Amino acid sequence: MTNQDVVVSEMGITAGAALPGPGGPAGLSMRQTYLDLAAAAAVARSASCTWAETMRASSPTRSSRSAADVDEFTAWVSKHPSALTKFEEIAGKSRGKKIVMFMDYDGTLSPIVADPDAAYMSDAMRAAVREVAKNFPTAIVSGRCRDKVRNFVGLSDLYYAGSHGMDIKGPSSNPESVLCQPASEFLPMINEVYKILVEKTKSTPGAKVENNKFCLSVHFRCVDEKRWNALGEQVKAVMKEYPKLKLTYGRKVLEIRPSIKWDKGQALEFLLESLGFANCSDVLPVYIGDDRTDEDAFKVLKKRGQGIGILVSKCPKETNASYSLQDPTEVMEFLLRLVEWKRKSSSSLMIRPRV
């Protein structure tokens, strides 16, 4: 990727600057975890495996919770403890540092729903995010189209990174806010593939193709499982004609993205540099997300040795996150506790007597 692929403001990065380098409810089975993308791809290549099996592996279904499941979850939580239970530990790591908040949207700030166009966040969650943004630089990093997630959240004083970080824009109140669109040259191709997939998937009841500007999502949450294989083969056939695009997997979704080295991890690094925090030892990035694409950001934090990754999940998953939360309700509780901790910390500093 070259520098001219990205437009930036004077806020933290000049136009010629180099980019950063890569860096529950009962009934949900604890044993059913998401395959990582490499494993899913390997399964798909297997001659003995159908697309339906690959899609099923990436989208675990519900079943009864056994005692073994509970034991497995308990063991997993011991390695990735609740960010609520360990809040004081997290607060301790935050003392004397500037917190920068990064959050996914679907499954983190809003529950996962059957209709992706109805993934609204609650007023209470919006109020919590608003308070977070008042106290810390805050970014929403989503696979959704940036404008769509911005409309869902409805707050202007945030950074929004849509299309898995390939479309970044800062607060609308700042006319010189940072802008990053490293995949702009792919727009005509993405739009072309979108039209083809919409037409091809008409024969599959429940399938929905979502145009997220720099990437596409083929949702099969509402598709009969017996039709998954045919749907996967349809998408695969289209993708054969577009080698510059890649196919990845998520929860009940197939995603098409440009084949460039850019993901939520690079987006996190870009935003930290834009804010002037790239090489600061007194900054603490906190990233909260629930999906496999969020692992790219968790890996960046782990590699930096600086930051806190929090996975939102009710079941054990392989993750680079240090802590966990079970659902958006717990996310909101964590955000509110963080804001309250910030206020108390600021108040204690203001009333500290001189010596």
SVG drawing of the C-alpha trace seen along z (x, -y; Angstrom):
<svg xmlns="http://www.w3.org/2000/svg" viewBox="-37 -23 44 60">
<polyline fill="none" stroke="black" stroke-width="0.4" points="0.0,0.0 1.4,-3.4 0.9,-6.7 -1.2,-8.2 -3.9,-5.6 -4.7,-7.5 -6.0,-11.1 -5.1,-12.6 -5.3,-15.9 -2.7,-17.8 -4.1,-16.3 -1.3,-14.1 -0.1,-13.0 0.9,-15.1 -0.2,-14.3 3.1,-12.7 3.6,-10.7 4.1,-7.0 1.3,-4.9 1.7,-2.7 3.0,0.8 0.9,3.9 0.9,4.7 -25.1,16.1 -28.2,17.5 -28.5,21.2 -28.6,23.2 -25.5,21.7 -23.0,24.5 -19.6,23.8 -17.9,26.2 -19.0,24.7 -16.4,22.1 -15.6,20.1 -12.9,21.5 -10.2,18.9 -10.1,17.7 -7.2,19.9 -8.8,23.0 -12.1,22.2 -10.2,21.7 -8.4,25.0 -11.7,26.7 -13.2,25.2 -10.3,26.5 -10.9,30.0 -12.3,32.3 -14.4,34.1 -16.0,30.9 -19.0,28.9 -19.5,25.2 -22.3,25.8 -19.9,27.5 -17.5,24.6 -20.3,22.1 -21.7,24.1 -18.2,24.2 -18.0,20.4 -21.6,20.0 -22.2,22.3 -25.8,23.1 -27.4,23.5 -27.6,26.7 -27.9,27.8 -25.2,26.9 -23.6,29.9 -21.5,30.0 -18.4,30.4 -19.4,27.2 -19.6,25.3 -16.2,26.7 -14.7,25.6 -16.2,22.1 -14.9,21.8 -11.4,22.8 -11.6,20.3 -12.7,17.5 -9.7,18.1 -7.5,17.2 -9.7,14.4 -11.4,13.1 -14.4,10.8 -13.4,7.1 -16.1,6.3 -14.7,8.7 -11.2,7.4 -12.2,3.8 -9.8,2.6 -7.0,4.4 -7.8,2.6 -8.1,-0.7 -4.7,-0.1 -3.2,0.3 -4.9,-2.9 -3.5,-5.2 -1.3,-7.9 -2.1,-7.0 -4.4,-8.4 -7.1,-5.9 -8.2,-5.7 -11.4,-3.7 -12.0,-1.4 -15.3,0.5 -16.9,2.8 -20.6,2.2 -22.6,5.4 -22.5,7.8 -20.7,5.3 -22.8,2.1 -25.9,3.7 -27.2,7.3 -26.8,9.5 -30.2,9.6 -31.7,11.5 -32.1,8.4 -28.8,6.4 -30.7,3.3 -32.5,3.5 -29.3,3.6 -30.3,0.6 -28.4,-0.3 -30.5,-1.2 -30.8,-4.7 -29.1,-3.6 -26.1,-2.3 -26.0,-5.5 -25.9,-7.6 -23.1,-5.4 -21.0,-5.8 -21.7,-9.5 -20.2,-9.7 -17.2,-7.7 -16.5,-10.0 -16.7,-13.0 -13.9,-11.5 -11.7,-9.6 -10.9,-9.8 -13.4,-7.2 -13.6,-5.2 -16.2,-2.8 -14.5,-0.2 -17.0,1.9 -17.4,4.0 -20.4,2.0 -20.5,-1.0 -19.2,-4.0 -22.2,-6.1 -24.6,-3.3 -22.8,-2.7 -22.6,-6.4 -26.4,-6.6 -26.9,-3.7 -24.8,-5.3 -26.0,-8.8 -23.1,-10.6 -20.9,-13.2 -17.9,-13.4 -16.5,-10.0 -14.1,-8.5 -15.8,-6.0 -13.9,-3.3 -16.2,-1.4 -15.6,1.5 -13.3,3.2 -11.2,0.0 -11.0,-0.7 -13.1,-3.9 -12.1,-6.2 -13.4,-9.6 -13.0,-11.7 -15.6,-13.8 -17.8,-15.8 -17.3,-18.9 -13.7,-19.0 -13.5,-20.1 -9.8,-19.0 -10.5,-15.6 -8.5,-12.6 -9.7,-10.7 -8.4,-7.3 -9.6,-5.2 -6.9,-2.8 -9.1,-0.8 -10.7,-3.6 -9.5,-2.0 -11.7,1.0 -15.0,-0.9 -16.1,-0.2 -15.3,3.5 -17.1,3.7 -20.2,2.1 -20.1,4.4 -19.8,7.6 -22.6,6.3 -25.1,6.1 -24.1,9.6 -24.5,11.1 -27.9,9.4 -29.1,11.0 -27.5,14.4 -28.9,14.8 -32.5,13.9 -33.1,17.6 -32.1,18.2 -34.9,17.2 -33.6,15.2 -30.2,14.3 -29.3,10.7 -26.4,8.9 -25.2,5.8 -23.0,3.1 -20.6,1.8 -18.9,-0.5 -15.4,1.0 -16.6,4.6 -19.7,6.7 -21.6,9.0 -23.7,11.9 -25.9,12.7 -27.3,16.2 -28.7,15.9 -32.3,16.2 -31.4,18.9 -32.5,22.5 -29.4,24.5 -30.2,26.9 -29.5,24.1 -26.2,22.9 -24.1,25.1 -25.8,23.8 -25.5,20.2 -21.8,20.7 -21.2,22.2 -23.0,19.2 -20.7,16.8 -17.6,18.9 -18.4,18.9 -18.7,15.2 -15.5,14.7 -13.5,16.8 -13.9,13.9 -12.5,11.4 -9.1,12.5 -8.4,9.1 -11.1,9.7 -11.0,12.2 -13.7,14.2 -13.8,14.4 -16.2,15.8 -18.1,14.4 -21.1,15.2 -23.8,16.2 -22.1,14.0 -19.7,14.4 -17.6,11.3 -15.9,10.0 -13.1,7.6 -10.2,6.1 -7.0,8.2 -4.9,5.5 -3.0,5.5 -5.5,3.5 -7.8,4.6 -9.1,3.4 -5.5,3.7 -4.1,1.3 -7.1,-1.0 -6.3,-1.0 -2.6,-1.9 -3.6,-4.6 -5.9,-6.2 -3.4,-6.1 -0.9,-7.8 -3.4,-10.3 -4.1,-11.3 -0.5,-11.6 -0.2,-8.6 1.8,-6.2 5.0,-6.2 3.7,-7.3 4.3,-5.2 1.6,-7.0 -1.3,-5.9 -3.5,-2.9 -5.7,-1.7 -8.7,0.3 -10.4,2.4 -13.8,4.1 -15.1,6.5 -16.9,9.8 -16.0,11.0 -13.1,12.7 -12.2,9.6 -11.6,7.9 -8.8,10.3 -6.6,8.3 -6.9,5.4 -6.3,7.6 -3.1,8.9 -1.8,5.4 -2.3,4.6 -0.6,7.8 2.3,7.1 2.7,3.5 2.7,4.9 0.5,1.9 -3.3,1.9 -6.2,3.9 -8.3,6.2 -11.7,7.3 -13.6,10.1 -17.4,10.1 -18.5,13.7 -20.7,16.2 -18.6,19.1 -14.9,20.1 -13.0,18.8 -9.4,18.7 -8.5,15.1 -5.7,12.6 -7.8,10.5 -6.8,10.4 -10.3,10.0 -13.9,10.9 -17.5,9.6 -20.5,11.7 -22.8,9.4 -23.7,5.7 -25.3,5.3 -22.0,6.1 -20.2,3.8 -22.5,0.9 -21.9,1.7 -18.1,1.7 -18.3,-1.6 -20.3,-3.3 -17.8,-2.1 -14.9,-3.4 -16.5,-6.8 -17.3,-6.9 -13.7,-5.8 -12.4,-8.6 -14.6,-11.2 -13.5,-10.1 -9.8,-10.1 -10.1,-13.6 -11.9,-14.8 -9.2,-13.4 -6.5,-15.1 -8.4,-18.4 -8.8,-18.3 -5.3,-16.9 -3.6,-19.2 -0.3,-20.9 2.7,-19.8"/>
</svg>
